[in-house]
Amino acid sequence: FANSDHDGPHPYMVAADPSGQFVIANDAGLDLTLVWRFDVQAGRLLPAEVPVIAAPSGSAPRHFVFHPNGRVFYNLYEHDAKVVVYDYDGATGRMRHKQTIPATPQRFAGSILSSAIRMTMDGRFLYVANRLHSGLCAFAAAADGQLRMIADTWTHADSPRSIAIDPASDLLFSCNQKGDSITSFHIN
């Protein structure tokens, strides 16, 4: 098992939802996803109707991404190497669990340290980088947002820490921490 930041709070990612009405944060140390309503007039955050979504102990929610339609939320658990899919209500900030899917190839055993999650602009494909596997897992997204793994690709370098997709969704870039490199892949 990888070194853990579970000795206290460790906020990892904070971002607004697609409407800008809610702010969401993943705390990898507390295994929580937090949701606040953004009060524009007062410039403050207020707890949403359901302000906390608990993740399994030790799973370390890390990064997240919304489907371009704004109605599906994908949450990446770093230590569990899973993507958790939720239906998202942009009016209330509520999330309803839809699917949990491994972000690892079937043949891989042990800790993998998932590090990044990205989705193409058309919402058809989602990608997860896995540091200890030095790989990228590709998923096809169904019309309802559920995922199906379609490929596992070596990054051609060690420890992909972050990934990015160009605005046209033609290329994916992997920033490889221990490989001290950036590798690129065609999306087709």
Secondary structure, 3 states (H helix, E strand, C coil): CCCCCCCCCCEEEEEECCCCCEEEEEECCCCEEEEEEEECCCCEEEEEEEEEEECCCCCCEEEEEECCCCCEEEEEECCCCEEEEEEECCCCCCEEEEEEEECCCCCCCCCCCEEEEEECCCCCEEEEEECCCCEEEEEEECCCCCEEEEEEEECCCCCEEEEEECCCCCEEEEEECCCCEEEEEECC
